Amino acid sequence: MILLVGLSFIGWITILPPIEYNDNLTGIPSYLHISKPDKVAFAFLGAYFFTLQFLVWRFIRKDLSSNAYVSMSLRMVLAVIGVYALGEIISALAPKLSEKVLNSIAFAVGAFPMIVWQMMTSLAKRYSRIVSFLPTMDRGIPLSELDGMTIWQETRLKGEDIENVDNFATADVIDLFLNTRIAPNRIIDWIDQAILLSVISGSQPAGNNILKNDLYAVGLRSVTAINAALNIGTPEVQALDADAELGAGAKQSLRPTLNLISEIADTYPNFALVKTWKGVGRRA
């Protein structure tokens, strides 16, 4: 907490310096000197904007711990460093951008520091060949692919070392129950969704996954939902006999595809708990 307060003090004292005094003998303050914020100042304001909302959200949930202050302190430092570096690159590659545009970009980067790497990669791809040497910061399917996931919950889960959907599918469920103060039913449902996305998408983002779109179109957004549909059985569920797009022009009847997904999901250790919690397993 002390670190976060110190960084906030330095940021505000830089943007709004102390009272200036006249040169007369009385020393009476003349006015509050307000400096004109530059892009680094806007980066701090963006980080401070996000930090206040996140800390209040965790305080209301009675989940405010030292880890929250450390992660928000890191966000401020990364925002300032990232915007400074990005500003130098933009001034060299795209010098015609106005100051207002740069300040807007800086504020957004302050709130979400990781986008600075995406922007730098995009600029490198556009103006040079160095992009082939840059590593990607994307690892697996983002947590935002899960239905019901907000930016606050995503940030909280990253504090528990859950960076993507694959991590969530294999997370320690008991630790999540005890540490995050997120509703257990919600955690179980997210793990259920995460297992499905991990099975059908691999490590690639699921946004453009054809099979995912087909499943979600008929309400099959988790593995237990697939099991429930398979348990109904027989010809009454005609949707299960339609063809599913598997990608790369491949097609297969939906029913055997769902059976295969269900069988693969059974290999995930957390799915036994999900099935028990929801009471939806596969018929023998």
Protein Blocks (a to p, Z undefined) as FASTA:
>chain_A
ZZmmmmmmmmmmmmmccddddfbfnopafbdcdddddfklmmmmmmmmmmmmmmmmmmmn
opacfklmmmmmmmmmmmmmmmmmmmmmmmmmmmmbcfklmmmmmmmmmmmmmlmmmmmm
mmmmmmmcklmmpccfbecjdfklpghiafklmmmmmmnopabfklmmmmcfklmmmmno
pafklmmmmmmmmmmmmmmnomacfklgmklmmmmmnopabfklmmmmmmnmpjklmmlm
pccdebjhiacdfklmmmmmmmmmmmpmklmmmmmmnopacdZZ
